[in-house]
Amino acid sequence: QLQLVESGGRLVQSGGSLRLSCVASGFPLDYYKIAWFRQAPGKEREGISCIRGSGGSTNNADSVKGRFTISTDSAKTLVYLQMNSLKPEDTAVYFCAAAPWRLGCELKSIEYDYWSQGTQVTVSS
């Protein structure tokens, strides 16, 4: 069974950059879609970026377009979220998630079967 272990969250200043990593094990990512979600206290979980494991078919939420970039490594065992121009509003627990690839790269929590433990990203002003 696919497992996702996430790391990289920390305190960062507004305007700074941060790269989150998600290590996948148990199944090739080629047959999955992988997404990043975030959840701030008292708020709903928000899908922010998705990628097809075999390549292409990316999707980003409007709130992060132009600032965040999702990618995989060449071995397709790692998923990254490069976050630039961070804002205090980006403060949240970030999760990576995966599900078998279907027809699209959705940003809805219900579509995903496997989840990381989450990592805290705090952006100070």
Phi, psi and chi 1 to 4 in degrees:
 res  aa     phi    psi   chi1   chi2   chi3   chi4
   1 GLN       -  141.5 -178.3  170.0  -66.2      -
   2 LEU   -66.2  134.8 -179.1   66.3      -      -
   3 GLN  -125.8  144.8  -69.5 -174.4  -53.4      -
   4 LEU  -126.2  124.6  -56.4  171.7      -      -
   5 VAL  -121.7  124.1 -179.8      -      -      -
   6 GLU  -110.8  149.8  180.0 -174.4    6.2      -
   7 SER  -154.9  167.4   63.5      -      -      -
   8 GLY   115.9  -12.1      -      -      -      -
   9 GLY   -70.2  143.0      -      -      -      -
  10 ARG  -167.5 -179.0   63.5  175.3  177.4   87.6
  11 LEU   -82.1  132.3  174.1   66.9      -      -
  12 VAL  -141.2  149.1   63.2      -      -      -
  13 GLN   -77.4  151.4  -66.8 -178.1   -2.1      -
  14 SER   -55.4  135.5  179.9      -      -      -
  15 GLY    89.9  -10.0      -      -      -      -
  16 GLY   -83.1 -176.2      -      -      -      -
  17 SER  -126.3  156.3  -62.6      -      -      -
  18 LEU  -154.5  144.9 -167.9   62.0      -      -
  19 ARG  -122.9  119.3 -169.0 -174.3 -162.1 -173.3
  20 LEU   -94.3  146.7  -56.1 -178.1      -      -
  21 SER  -125.1  145.2  -61.3      -      -      -
  22 CYS  -131.9  116.6 -178.0      -      -      -
  23 VAL   -93.5  125.1 -179.4      -      -      -
  24 ALA  -105.2  138.0      -      -      -      -
  25 SER  -144.6  152.2   62.6      -      -      -
  26 GLY   105.9  -20.9      -      -      -      -
  27 PHE  -165.9  143.3 -150.8   83.0      -      -
  28 PRO   -63.3  139.0  -21.4   33.8      -      -
  29 LEU   -73.4  -11.0  -69.0  176.7      -      -
  30 ASP   -54.2  -32.0  -56.9   64.5      -      -
  31 TYR  -100.8   15.1  -53.4  104.4      -      -
  32 TYR  -123.5  161.3  -72.1   82.3      -      -
  33 LYS  -105.6  143.7   59.5 -175.4  177.7 -175.9
  34 ILE  -126.6  136.6  -49.3   96.4      -      -
  35 ALA  -136.7  157.8      -      -      -      -
  36 TRP  -110.4  134.4  -71.7   91.9      -      -
  37 PHE  -123.6  162.5  -69.7   79.3      -      -
  38 ARG  -143.6  154.0   65.8 -174.2 -178.4 -174.0
  39 GLN  -145.8  119.9 -172.7  167.8   22.5      -
  40 ALA   -91.4  155.4      -      -      -      -
  41 PRO   -54.6  129.9  -26.9   36.2      -      -
  42 GLY    77.2    4.4      -      -      -      -
  43 LYS  -119.3  162.0  -64.6 -173.5  177.3 -178.6
  44 GLU   -72.7  152.7  -64.6  -67.1  -42.2      -
  45 ARG   -68.2  132.6 -173.9  165.9  -64.5 -177.9
  46 GLU  -116.0  126.3  175.4 -169.1   15.3      -
  47 GLY   -78.1  132.2      -      -      -      -
  48 ILE  -120.1  -28.2   55.2  175.5      -      -
  49 SER  -161.5  144.9 -168.4      -      -      -
  50 CYS  -143.0  149.4  178.1      -      -      -
  51 ILE  -144.4  146.1 -169.7  169.9      -      -
  52 ARG   -80.5  131.0 -175.7  177.4 -176.0  178.0
  53 GLY   -59.7  -31.9      -      -      -      -
  54 SER   -79.7   -7.2   60.4      -      -      -
  55 GLY   118.5  148.0      -      -      -      -
  56 GLY    70.4 -163.1      -      -      -      -
  57 SER    50.9   54.6  -62.2      -      -      -
  58 THR   -90.1  158.4   58.3      -      -      -
  59 ASN  -149.3  134.9 -172.7   23.1      -      -
  60 ASN  -130.9  143.7  -63.7  -56.8      -      -
  61 ALA   -69.3  149.8      -      -      -      -
  62 ASP   -59.0  -31.6  -69.7  -21.3      -      -
  63 SER   -67.2  -18.2   60.3      -      -      -
  64 VAL  -122.6   -1.9  -56.4      -      -      -
  65 LYS   -58.9  133.6  -75.3 -177.9  178.3  177.8
  66 GLY    86.3  -11.1      -      -      -      -
  67 ARG  -117.2  -39.7  -61.2 -168.4  -61.6  122.5
  68 PHE  -107.9  144.3  -68.1    8.6      -      -
  69 THR  -135.5  127.7  -57.2      -      -      -
  70 ILE   -97.8  144.5 -170.2  170.0      -      -
  71 SER  -157.9  166.2   63.3      -      -      -
  72 THR  -123.9  159.5   59.9      -      -      -
  73 ASP   -82.7  171.6   70.8  -28.1      -      -
  74 SER   -64.8  -30.8   58.9      -      -      -
  75 ALA   -82.7   -7.6      -      -      -      -
  76 LYS    58.5   43.0  -62.1 -178.6  179.8  179.4
  77 THR  -117.7   -8.4   56.7      -      -      -
  78 LEU  -128.5  142.9  -69.4  170.5      -      -
  79 VAL  -122.5  133.9 -176.6      -      -      -
  80 TYR  -116.6  152.3  -56.3  107.0      -      -
  81 LEU  -128.2  106.6 -177.2   67.3      -      -
  82 GLN   -87.7  120.4  178.8   65.4   48.1      -
  83 MET  -115.2  119.2  -56.6 -175.5  -68.4      -
  84 ASN  -118.4  162.9  -61.4  -36.3      -      -
  85 SER    50.0   49.3  -58.4      -      -      -
  86 LEU   -66.0  144.6  -76.6  162.5      -      -
  87 LYS  -121.2  156.5  -52.6  172.9 -178.2  178.4
  88 PRO   -55.1  -30.5  -28.8   36.5      -      -
  89 GLU   -65.8  -15.1  -55.4   92.7  -90.3      -
  90 ASP   -81.4   -7.0  -64.5  -41.2      -      -
  91 THR   -61.6  124.1  -64.2      -      -      -
  92 ALA  -178.3  170.3      -      -      -      -
  93 VAL   -85.5  127.9  175.9      -      -      -
  94 TYR  -104.6  139.2  -76.1   70.1      -      -
  95 PHE  -126.4  145.4  -56.6   86.1      -      -
  96 CYS  -102.9  151.2   60.0      -      -      -
  97 ALA  -146.3  156.0      -      -      -      -
  98 ALA  -144.0  155.6      -      -      -      -
  99 ALA  -157.3  156.1      -      -      -      -
 100 PRO   -56.2  139.5  -26.4   36.0      -      -
 101 TRP   -64.9  134.6  172.3 -103.6      -      -
 102 ARG  -119.5 -114.1  -63.7 -179.8  178.6   90.2
 103 LEU  -105.2  -17.3  -63.4  177.6      -      -
 104 GLY  -154.4  173.1      -      -      -      -
 105 CYS  -106.5   83.5 -149.3      -      -      -
 106 GLU   -79.3  158.2  -59.5   89.8  -10.2      -
 107 LEU  -118.5   46.4  -67.4  172.6      -      -
 108 LYS  -119.4  130.7  -61.4  178.7  179.2  179.5
 109 SER   -56.2  -36.6  -63.1      -      -      -
 110 ILE   -63.8  -19.9 -166.3   66.5      -      -
 111 GLU   -79.1  -12.5  -64.0  -71.4  -32.0      -
 112 TYR  -109.3  138.5  -66.6   85.1      -      -
 113 ASP  -102.2  -30.1  -55.0  -51.7      -      -
 114 TYR  -120.9  137.0  -51.8  100.0      -      -
 115 TRP  -135.0  146.7  -68.2   82.4      -      -
 116 SER   -79.7  175.9   70.3      -      -      -
 117 GLN   -79.9  -16.0   80.6  -75.4    1.1      -
 118 GLY    94.0  148.0      -      -      -      -
 119 THR  -140.2  138.0 -174.0      -      -      -
 120 GLN   -82.3  128.4  176.6   70.7   46.4      -
 121 VAL  -116.2  122.3  173.4      -      -      -
 122 THR  -122.0  124.2  -57.8      -      -      -
 123 VAL  -110.6  116.9 -176.2      -      -      -
 124 SER   -93.2  150.5   63.7      -      -      -
 125 SER   -91.2      -   58.9      -      -      -
